Amino acid sequence: MIEPADWQAWYPPGNTGDWQPPDKLLWQLLEDSARRKPDSVAIVFEELSVTYRQLWQRVEVAASTLRTRGFARGKRGDRVLLLLPNCPEFVVQYYAALRADMIVVALNPTLSADELKPLLASVEPRAAFIAPDAALNFERARQSANIREPKTYYITPGQDFRTSPQDPTILPDVLGAPPPSASRQAVDIAVLQFTSGTTGGTKAAMISHRNLVANALQNNLWFDWSDQDVILGALPLCHTWGMCCVMNATLAAGATMVLQRDFNPMLCLEAIRKHKVTVAYGSGTMFFRLLDSAGDQAAITFASLRYVKAGAMLIDRLLYQRWAAAVPNVPMVNGYGLTEASPEVTNNPPQRVRAGTVGLPLSGTAVRVCDESAPDTQLPQGREGEVQVRGPQVMLGYWSEMEATRETVRPGGWLRTGDLGMFDGEGYLKIVDRLKDLIKFRGYSVAPSEVERVLVTHPSVGEACVVGRPDPVDGEIPVAYVVLKHGAPPDVSDLPGFVEPHLASFKRPRRFHVIKEIPKNHVGKPLKRVLRELPEG
């Protein structure tokens, strides 16, 4: 087992092996920053500039509104759905829900009605904040799931801050208000975050206030974030990495988040130059596109950055080489995490990056490698096995999935990640393969089984198998292999259009192949490795 103390001399200041997060609720980190730096800018969004005073006032008013409308009254844990793009209103409603003793469920607003239906049925939200573009799919999913109607509020990104000027004189009274539930504990659920899980299949990870406080502060300790930093907010806030290590970490540090509604390379470059961004997190695909757009001006464009972090997918060595050649004075860091760990587990130290690895465990985090067939048996250093994690960021379990929780969180609090890895000679972790059937496309997790279930509803498709094919820019590309029903016409050129209404764009196969049969083992399980090795003509 590798403990943080093993590399204490290499760690940034403040990192210790026995580190534990403060006993705070997540929203208290924002409140602390508002008290320290009320007039500092918390969020930049398009032409808007929102101070910590204004942001905290909005959160308190929105939380009070939720409580007066009967949510979480007399009990904790009512779910509030956020189906919004990146915008200041997402931040307000996220923290307001937590302040009102509710649980946040943030979903990608591009999900189809078919994809939303089982998620809504699982969590049964009592309140929902919906972007206009997502309204139709949300309503279809709600009706199809036959759930009780949540109180629904439609939000146009940025509009609330444009139409309702702030009154800074309100802040002292608001800040002096007592918490709505003084008995609330940091181990209570803060967020239900849907994930394909360490063993496949969509589940909601129960992430506590303590988990999120820990991971935001682990990020800030590791990379020495301060209120002088300016963070690019281009990762989706509905994704656990953007939520915790961009939004929560920024507001905990009292820094400024330059929020992007969605990823647009040219707008991101403009934001980096204009606001002198110091830290940028993104998928490998995002950084490839930023480099392409910056061209020979990359070194000048990115001169304000202290470091960048590429993650959320398998990162090709080509990206590191391109970045180092274009921006030699700004280190590119890689790390490792998963939703069940809120999400970060390891990071490369910016001053000691080791290529081909995902770095060292964060403060208070222990990592071990175990025999995948005997998950409680630890393997010696240098052996390949399943990566397991223990630390304050490890989730409570899966929502309404006790058996899956017992299988994933082992005795002693060890989280089975479903990823295969090993420690190199200097103790850095390498991820070498994946036990779970999951495709990482442009930083998004794609469960092949979900795509396969849609494909076999096509009238001509008898069987379907979806695999990830390696791609230097996008990490992996979802590729579909289908077997036609007997007598079906051989032309299935309509498949791309067929899947479109049922799957979000990042889940749709990029290529389709018709084959005579799907290779299987002796018990009928598809041999996806064989499909990945087939030539694509």
NUNU-606286 format. One record per residue: y, z, x of N, C-alpha, C, O in turn; residue in one letter. Coordinates in steps of 0.1 Angstrom, whole numbers, plus 5000, padded with zeros to 4 digits. Atoms other than C-alpha are relative to their C-alpha. Example, Ala and Ser with C-alpha at 12.3 -4.5 7.8 and 13.67 -1.06 7.14 Angstrom:
BEGIN
498850005009495550785123501250005009501250075019A/498950004991498950715137501150084992502250094997S/
This chain:
BEGIN
498850005008500050005000501250005009501350075019M/498750004993503549925012501150074993501450054981I/498949925006506250175006501449965007501449925018E/498750044994510050115011500350075013500950015022P/499649934988510250385038499549935012500049965023A/500550074988508150165061501049915007500849885018D/499050094993511249945067501350064999502349994998W/498749945002513950205064501149955009502349945004Q/499050044990515750085095500649874996501749845000A/499550145004516149735079500750004987501449914984W/499450005014517349845045501550025000502150085009Y/498549975002520949835033500250144998499350224994P/499749865002522750165031499750054986499949974976P/500349945013521650395002498649974995498250034985G/501350035005518150254999499050105007498950115019N/501049914995515350515002498749984992498849944981T/501250025007511750514994499850094988499150054978G/500249915011511950804970501250004990501450094982D/498850015008515150684953499650004985498649944981W/500250005015515350744915501449984994502450024999Q/498850035007517950624890500650124994499950224991P/499349885007520550864875499550004986499149904980P/500449985014519651004841501149964990501850044985D/499050065008521950774822499549904990498449844992K/500350115009521850544792500749885006501849895012L/499450124993522650184801501549984996502249955005L/498650035004525850164781501050105008502250075009W/499249914993527150464801500549945014501549985019Q/499550074988527350244832501249924998502149925006L/498850075003529850024815501150104997502350075001L/498949905003531750324802500650065013501850085014E/499549954987531950464837500949905007502049945012D/499250104994533350134850501449994993502449974999S/498750015007535950124822500950125003502150115003A/499149894996537150474831500649995014501750025016R/499550014986537350394868501049895001502149915008R/499250124998538950044865500449944987500049824985K/499850065013540249994830500849875000500549794991P/499250135000542649714839499549895009500149795010D/500650114992540349524862499349904991498949944979S/500650105008538849204849498550015000497850025011V/501549995001535249244836499449864998498449835004A/500650135004534648894822501149895000502249914995I/499250125002536148554827499149904993498049874997V/500850105008535048294801501049894996501949924988F/499150115003536647954800501550055003501750095014E/498649954996540448044797500250144997501350194999E/499949865003539748404786499850095012499050055021L/500149904990540148704808499950134993500950174987S/500249875007538749034795499950115010499150115019V/500049884992539549364811498950104996498350084985T/501049895004537149664812500550084988499750124980Y/499449925012539549844788499749924987499249984978R/500250085012539349554763498549994997498150004985Q/501450025003535549514767499450134994498750134984L/500649875005534749884762500550034986499850094978W/499549985013537049904733499249924989498949974979Q/500850095009535249614716498650064998498150064987R/501449955002531849774723500150124991499250134982V/499949885008532950104708500249974985499650034976E/499850045014534349944677498849934994498549964982V/501250075005531349714673498950104997498150094987A/501149905002528950014677500350084987499450114979A/499649925012530950214651499749924987499349974977S/500250095012530749914627498550004996498250004985T/501550015003526949894631499650134993498850134983L/500449885006526650264623500550024986499850074978R/499449985014528950264593499349914990499349934978T/500850095009526849974579498650054998497849984992R/501349945003523850194580498949985010497750025007G/501050034991521950074610499850125009500750195013F/500449894991520050334631500550144994500450245001A/499649875006521350604607498850094997497950054989R/501149915002519050904607498849985008497950065009G/501150034991516650734631500449905010501449835009K/499750104989516650534663499049884999497949894994R/500950114998515250194670500149894991499249804992G/499950135008516449944644500349895010501049915020D/499950114991516249604661501249914996501449894984R/498950105002519249374665499849885008499549895020V/500350124994518749014672501349935006502249924998L/498950084994521048824696499549865002498649845011L/500450144999520648444692501349935004501849854996L/498750044995523748354713499949945014499049985022L/499950044986524648154744500850105008501250205002P/499149914991526448314773501450004994502049894993N/498649985005529748444759500450145000499550235000C/499749865000531748764758499450074988499150194989P/500649935011530448834723498650055002498250154996E/501349964997526948844736500050145007499350235004F/499849874993528049124760500450114991499850224992V/499549905009529849314733498950054991498650174990V/501049975009527049304708498850075006498150155000Q/501149954992524449384734500250155003499450244999Y/499749864996526149704746500350084987500050204987Y/499849935013527249794710498750044994498750154988A/501349975006523749784698499350125007498850215000A/500549894992522650014726500850134997500250244996L/499149895003525650244719499750064986499850184984R/500349965014524550264682498550044999498050054987A/501449965001520950364691499149894995498149934989D/500950115004519550024683499349945012499649975024M/500850074990517149804702500449855000500449794990I/499550144999518349464715498749915001497849935009V/501050114999516149154710500849875003501449824993V/499250124997517848864728499049885002498149885010A/500950125000516248514723500849885004502049885002L/499350124996517048174736500549934988499649904979N/499550065012519248004710499649864998499849804988P/500550145001517647664717498550004994498049894992T/501450005005514247784703499949934986500949944978L/500250075013512847584674499650114989499350224993S/500449915011512147734640498550055002498250164999A/501449964998508347724648499950115011499050195010D/500149914989508947914680500650144996500150245000E/499449885004511248174664499250084990499250204990L/500749935011508948254634499150125005499350225000K/500849894997506348464652500750115007500450235006P/499249904993508948644673500850094990500850214991L/499349935010510948744642499050094992499350204989L/501049925007507848854624499550125008499250225002A/500449894991506949074654500950115000500550234999S/499049894998510149264657500850044988501450154987V/499349975012511649244622501450065002501650174999E/498649954997515349264631500750044987500549984977P/499249965012517649454607501449945000502049924990R/498750074998520749284621499849885009499049895018A/500150124991521248944637501449945002502249924993A/498850074997524148784655499649865005499049855016F/500650144998523648404655501249915003502249914997I/499150114997525448114671499949894989498849874984A/500250115010526247834646499049905002498349864993P/501050114997524047584664498650054998497749974996D/501449955002521047814660499850054986498750094982A/500149955014521747904623498849944992498150014986A/501050075009519447644607498650045004497850074996L/501349974995516447714629499750154997498650194993N/500249865003516948094624499650024986498750094982F/500349985015517048064586498749954996498050014988E/501350055003514047844585498950095005497950114998R/501149904995512048084607500050124992498950174989A/500049885008513148384587499349984987498550074983R/500750035013512048224554498549985002497750034995Q/501450034998508748104569499350125004498150145000S/500749874996507948444584500050104989499250194990A/500049925012508648594550500350155004499750244999N/499549874997510448894565501250044992501949954987I/498849965008513049104548501349945007501349935019R/498850074995516448944552500850105009501350205004E/499249924992518349094582501549974996501849864991P/498550025001522149144579500449905011500349935023K/499750104990523348824596501549985001502249974992T/498650034996526648764614500049885009499349875019Y/499950124992527648424627501250015009502350045005Y/499049984990529548414659500349875007499349815012I/499650114991531448134676500450055013501450135014T/499849954987531448194713501550005004502249895003P/498649994996534848324725501050014989502250054992G/499150005011536448304691500550144997501750164994Q/499649865003536548684685501150055009502050115004D/499049964991538548744716501349924999502449965003F/498850085002540948464708500850034988502050024988R/499449985013541648564673500550154998501350174989T/499649865002541948944676500550065013499850115022S/499449954988544349064703499650155002499450224992P/500449864997543449394720501350095000502450055003Q/499049905000545449714716499650105011498850195008D/500549914990545149904749500350144998499750235004P/499749865003546550224734498850064993498850194992T/501249955007543250264715499050065010498350155006I/501049974990541250314747499850155002498650195001L/500349864997541750684754499350074988498450154991P/500649945012540750784718498549964999497650044997D/501450055001537650564719499250065011498050105008V/500749944989536650684753499650144998498750205003L/500349865002536851034741499050034989498750154987G/501049985011534450984712498750055005498250005016A/501349964996531151164715498949904998499149814989P/501150105002527950964719499450024986499450134981P/500549995014526350884685498750094999498550154989P/501249935000523051054695499950075013499350025022S/500049934988523451314721498650035005498450055017A/501449974996519651374721499349885005498149905010S/500750124996518851024730499650015015500550055023R/500449994986516851004762499949865006499849765000Q/500050134993516850734789498749935000498649815003A/501350065001513250674784499849924987498749864985V/500150075012513850534749500149855002500749805012D/500050154998513450154744501549964998502150004988I/498750065001516649964750499949854996500749814987A/500150155002515449604749498549974997497650025004V/501350075001512449414736500149865005500849784999L/499850134993512149114759498749934999497649975005Q/501250085001509648844750499649945013500549895020F/500550054988507448724778498649944997498049984988T/501450055001504248524783499050105005497850085003S/500949894996502848844798499349975013499249865017G/500750024988500948904829498649944998498049905008T/501350065003497748784812500149894990499149844985T/499850115009499248504791500150054986499850164982G/499849965014500148504754501450074999501750155007G/498649945001503648594741499950144995499250174985T/499949865003504348964740501450045002502249985009K/498749944998507449184738499950125009499350225005A/500049894991507949404768501050104995502250074992A/499149895004509449744759500650055012500050125021M/499249964988512149804785501050114996501850094987I/499249885003513850144785501449995006501749915015S/498749984994517350244793499850035015500549975024H/500349964986515950404825499649875008500149865020R/500450124993514250074835501249915004501349875015N/498950094998517449874831501150065009501749995018L/499049934991519750134848499449995014500249965023V/500650004987517250144877500249865006500649855018A/500050144994517049764882501449955003501649895013N/498750044997520749704880500550075012501250015021A/499649924989521449984905499249965013499749965024L/500850054989518549864927500649885006500749865018Q/499350124995520249524929501350035007501549985018N/498749974994523649674937499850085013500650055022N/500349934987522249904964499649905011500149905022L/500650104991520249624980501149915006501149885018W/499050114996523149374981501450065002502349985004F/498749944998526049624984501149944991502149914996D/499050055009527849514953501150104998500850224998W/498949915002531249664947500949944989500749834984S/499050055010534249624923500849895005501649834998D/499350114994535549364947499249874998499849765001Q/500850125001532749124940500349924987500749974977D/499950105011532948814917498749934998498349865007V/501350055002529648714902500049884991500649894980I/500250125009528748374888499050034989497950074992L/500949975012527248424853499549874994499849844982G/500550125006525448094849498550014995498149934988A/501349985006521948234843500150044986501050114982L/499949955014521148284806499950154999499050215005P/500049865002521948634795498850044991498450164991L/501249975008518948614771498850015009497750065004C/501149994990516748584802500150135007501250175011H/499949874994515848914818500750015013501350115016T/499350004987517148814852501549994998502250075005W/498550005003520548714839500550124993501650174996G/499649885007520649014816500250125009501250185009M/499949884992519949274842500749985013501650065016C/499550014986520849144876501249925001501849905012C/498650055001523948954865500950084992501850144996V/499149935010525349114834500150155003501150215006M/500049864998524249474838500450055014501250145015N/499749964987524549484875501549985003502250075009A/498550024999528149334874500850114994501750175000T/499249905008529349584848499850145006500750225006L/500249874993527749874866500850025013501350135016A/499250004988529549784898501550004998502350025007A/498650025002532849734881500649875005501849855008G/499750134994532849374894500549914989500649954977A/499650105010533949054876498949904999498449855008T/501050105003531448824859500749874995501449884984M/499450135004532648454857498949934991498049874997V/501150045009530548364826500149854997501249804993L/500250155003529348004820499249994987498150054986Q/500750015013528347914784498649945002497649994997R/501350054996525547704799500249945014501349935019D/499950054986524747554833500549865000499849774996F/499450134997527047264842500450005014501350075018N/499749994986527147184879501549995003502050075012P/498650024996530747054880500850124995501750165002M/499249895004532047344859499750125008500650215011L/500449894992530147594880500849995014501350095019C/499350024987531647444912501550034998502150095007L/498649975002535147464897500250154998501250205004E/499949865002534547824887499950075013500750175016A/500249944987533347914922501349995009501750085015I/498850034992536447754938501250084994501950155002R/498949945006538947884913500050155001501150215003K/500149865000537748244911499550075012499350195013H/500549954988536448274946498850094998498850215002K/501349935003532948374935499450055013499449985023V/500649944988531248604960498450005000497850005010T/501549995002527648604946499649904989500249904979V/500650095010525648334928498550014999497850005009A/501550005002522148374913499749884992500449844983Y/500450125008520248074899498649965004498050005014G/501350064997516947884898500249905011501349865014S/500050104990516047644925500649874995501449815002G/499550135006516847354902501650014999502249915002T/498549985001520447494897500649985013501649915014M/499450014987521047514934499949855006500749815013F/500150154996519747154940501149934994501749845000F/499050075007522147034914501450045005502349955006R/498749964995525047234928500249935014501349885016L/499950074987524347084963500349854998501149805004L/499850145003524146734948501549984996502149885000D/498750025005527446784930501150035011502149965011S/499049964990529246944959500149905012501249885017A/500050114989528246664984500450065013500050175017G/499649964986529846685018501150115000501550155011D/499049895001532346945005499350144998500050244995Q/500749885003529647205001500450135008500750235002A/499649894992530647425030501450064996501650184996A/498749955005534247445017499950064986500550164984I/500149955013533247484981499450144999499850224991T/500749875000530947774988500550105010499850205013F/499549914989533047945015500350144995500250235004A/499749865004533848244993498850094998498950214997S/501249935003530248334988499550095012499650055023L/500649914990528648635006498549965002498049965014R/501450054999525148514998499749944986500449964976Y/500550055013523248334970498550034999497850065009V/501449975002519848404955499449904991499849884980K/500850105008517348144943498850074996498150135004A/501249935005514548264921499649944987500049834983G/500550035013512848254887499049885000498649844989A/501050114999510447974899499549995015500050065024M/500550024986508447864929501149925007501449815003L/498950064993511047774955499549915012498749975020I/500550094990510347474977500850025013502050045012D/499349984987511147505014501149905002502149925009R/498950104999513247185011501350054995502450025001L/498849945005515847384991500750085011501950075014L/499549924990516247635019500649915012501649955017Y/499650094989516547355045501349934996502349935004Q/498850075005519147165024501250105000502350075004R/499049905001521147485018500550045014501750045016W/499649964987521147595054500849905007501749935015A/499350114993522247255066501449984994502449955001A/498750035007525047225040501050125001502250115002A/499249875001526247595039499450105010498950205006V/500749914990525147755072500550145001499850235006P/499549874999527348055069499750094988500250214987N/500349925012526048175035498550004998497849904996V/501549995001522448305034499549984986500150024976P/500750015013520048205006498950095001498050095009M/501049895001517848494996499049964989499449914979V/501150015010514548484977499450134997499450225006N/500649885004512948764958498849984991498449864988G/501250005010510148844933500250104989500750214991Y/499949915011510148984899499349954988498849834988G/500650045012508848964864500550084989501050194991L/499449935011509949064829499650144999500450234996T/500649875001507649364829500550105010500350225009E/499449914990509549504859501549994999502250035009A/498549995004513049454843501049935008502249965005S/501250064996512749224864499750015015498649975019P/500150024985513249264902499150105006499150225003E/500949914993510549404925500350005015500350105021V/499850014985511249274960501249905002501649824994T/499050094996514049094978500049995015499650085022N/499850014985514648955013501350065003502350044996N/498649954996517449145031500849885005500349805012P/499250124996520248895035500249995016500349885021P/499850004986520548995072498749985007498649965020Q/501350014994516848955078499049924991498049974987R/500850095009515448665056498849955008498949905019V/501250054994511848575063499549894991499049914980R/500450125008511048225052498650004995497750055002A/501450015005508048175030499650134993498450144988G/500349875007508148535016501050034989502049974988T/499149955011509748714987500650145004501250204996V/499349894995510849005009499250134999498050145000G/500449865000510449385007500250074987501150034980L/499849935012510149634979501450064999501950115009P/498749945003513349754963500050165001498950215002L/499949855000514550124964499150064990499150024978S/500849935010512050354948498849924995498149974986G/501150095004509450074945498949995010499149985022T/501250014992505950064958499249884996499149854984A/500850125003503849744960498750015007498650055019V/501350004994500149714966499349874996499649814986R/500850115003497549434967498650044997498050125005V/501349945004494349494948499049884997499449774995C/501050105003491049314942500249964985500250054976D/499750045013491649104911498850034990499050044978E/501249975009488049174898499850154999499050194990S/500149865001488449544904501450065002501850105013A/498549984999492149614897500450135005501650155009P/499649874994492149974909499650025014499750125020D/500450004986490749884943501049945009501249815008T/498950054991493449844969499349935012498349975018Q/500550084988492949584997500850035012502050065011L/499249974988494049625033501049895002500949784997P/498950104996497149445047499449885006498549885014Q/500650134995496449075053499049944991498749824992G/500950065010494049035024500749964988501850014984R/499350065012494948824994499450074987498250084986E/500449945012494748994960501150004989502249944991G/499049995010496649074928501150105004500850215009E/498849924997500149214933500150104989500150074977V/499749895010500749554916501250075004501550095016Q/498749944997503949734913500150144993499750164982V/499749875006505050094907501450045003501950035015R/498649964997508650214903500750024987500150014976G/499349965012511350324878500449884991500849904980P/499750115007511849964867498849944992499049854984Q/501250055007508249914853500150044985500450164982V/499949985015508249874815499250114994498350175001M/500849905007506950124790498749944995497750014994L/501250065006504449874776500349884992501549844991G/499850115009504049594751500250054986499450134981Y/499749965014505449624716498849974991498349864990W/501150015010502549684691498849945007498049875000S/501150064993500049574718499450115009499550105021E/500549894992498349894729498949965010498850005021M/501150044992495249724743500549925012500149945024E/499450084990497349474763500750095010500850075022A/499349914992499449764776499050085009499350095021T/501049924992496349964788499449915011499149955022R/500650104990495049644806501149975011500749955022E/498950044990498449574823500550125008500850105020T/499549884993499749924832498850095003498350164994V/501249934995496950094852500350155002501550195002R/499849864997496450464858500950025012500849955022P/499049984989499250604880501249924999502149925007G/498850085003501750364865500149875007501249815009G/500050134993500750054884499949894991499149884982W/499950125008501749734868499349885006499649845018L/500750124995499349444872500949884997501349854985R/499050115002501549134877499349874996500049784990T/500650135003498948854873500349905011500049785009G/499750094989500248704906499150045012498950165015D/500749974988498248674938500950005012501849915013L/499149994989499848774970499350075012498250125011G/500549934988499448925005501250045008502349995006M/499049964991501549105031499849945013498749935018F/500250074987502248925063500150115011500150235008D/500149914988502249085098501150105000501050215006G/498849915000505749235093500250074987501250144985E/499949925013505049375058500849934989501049994979G/499350085011506849105038499049954991497949914995Y/500950045010505249005006500149854998501149794998L/500150145003504048645000499349994987498250054985K/500750035012503148514966499349865002499949765006I/500850114996500348264970499449924988499149804989V/500650075012499048184935500350084988500950194989D/499749935013499048294899498650014993497949914991R/501249985008496148444879500349964986499449914979L/499750035014497948404846500249854998500749795007K/499850145003498048064830501549984995501849994983D/498650015003501848004832500649895009500249885020L/499350104993504147724842501450055002502150094992I/498649974997507547794859500849885001500849825012K/499350135000509747504850501550044999502050094990F/498549974999513447534861500450144998501450174992R/499849855002513147914860499650054987499650174985G/500549965013511747924825498550015001497849935007Y/501449985001508248054818499549914988500049934977S/500650085010506147804798498550044999497850025008V/501449975002502847914783499349874995499649824984A/500750125003500547614783499350004986499349904979P/500749995012498547744753500949974988500549914978S/499050025011501747734731500249854998500349804987E/499750155001502347364740498749934995498849834987V/501350075004498647274735499850024985499349924979E/500249985014498647424700500849904992500449864981R/499250105006501447184691499449865001499449794991V/500550134997499846884707498849974991498749854986L/501250035008496546914687500349994986499449964978V/499650025014498446904654500349854998500549814987T/499850145001499146534662498849944994497649974998H/501250065007496846324639499049935009497949915006P/500950074991495346134669499450085011498650035018S/500449914989494846424693498950094996499050174987V/501249915003491446594694500150125009499850235005G/499949894991491946804725501349985009501749875011E/498850004991494946894748499950105010499450225008A/499949904989495447064781501349975007501649865011C/498850024994498747124797500050085014499650205014V/500049944987499147204834501449985007502249905003V/498750014992502047254859499749925012498849955021G/500150084988502346984885501250035009502350045005R/499049964991504347084916501249895001500949775000P/498850085000507946944918501050065010501350185008D/499149944990510346994947501350054994501950155000P/498749965005513447034925499850104988500550204988V/500249915012512047194892498950105002498650174992D/501149914998509247404907498749954995497949925003G/501250065006506647284883500449924988501449954981E/499750095011506647004857498850024990497750004994I/501150005010504647054824499549864998500349774994P/500650135002502246764822498850024990498050114991V/501049995011499946704791498949905002499249785005A/501250085000496446564792499450014986499150124981Y/500550005013495146464758498749914998498649815005V/501250085004491746344744500249964986500450044977V/499850055013492046124714498850024991497650024996L/501149995010489946164682499349875000499949765002K/500850125001487145914677500749914990500949944978H/499450105009488645594662501550014999502149924992G/498549995001492245704667500649885008500049845018A/499450114992494645424679500450065014500850175015P/499849954986495145444717501550025003501850085013P/498649984997498945434715500550134995500650164983D/499449875004500445784715501450015006501850125010V/498750004995503845684727501050094992502150124996S/499149925008505245894699499950155003500650234997D/500249864997504046224714501350075004501550185000L/498849934997507446304730500950044988501450154987P/499249975012509246274697499250094991499950174983G/500849915009506346454679500250155003500350234994F/499949864996506646774699501550054999501750174999V/498749954999510446784699500550104990501150204993E/499549905010511046964666499350145001499850234996P/500849885000508447224675500150085013499850205013H/499949944987509247314711501449995006502149895005L/498850004992512347414730499949905011498849875016A/500150114990513347144755499350045013498749955019S/500649974987512147344785498550014999497850015010F/501449995002508647374770499349864999498149855000K/500650145003508146994763499449945013500149945023R/500650074989505746804786500949895005501549824996P/499250114995507546564809499249885002499849775003R/500950124999504546334812498850034991498450144989R/501250005009501646254789498949915005499249795009F/501150084996498246124799498850014991498450114986H/501250015008495346004778498849995009498749905017V/501250014992491946084793498850014991498950044979I/501250015008488346044781499550144996499050174985K/500549865003487446414784500750105010501250065020E/499449894992488946744797498950065008497950115002I/501149944991486846874827500050154996501050224995P/500249865004485347214818498950065009498149995014K/501149934992483147474835498950034990498949984979N/501349985008479747594822500250084987499450074978H/499749935013481347814795501149944992501549994982V/499150075008483747554783501450025002502349974995G/498649984996486947664800500549885007499949845017K/499550124993489147374810500350035015500850145019P/499849994985489347324848501349945003501549825006L/498750054999493047294851500349965015501149875017K/499850044986492847274889499649865002500249785010R/500550144998490846944886501149914994501449805000V/498950095006493646804863501249995009501849895010L/498850004991496346904887499849905012500749855018R/500350094989494546704914499849864997499649775006E/500150145004494246384894501249925004502349975003L/498850084997496446104906500749964987500149944977P/499250055011499246004883500549865003501349845011E/499650144998499545634880501249964992501749844993G/
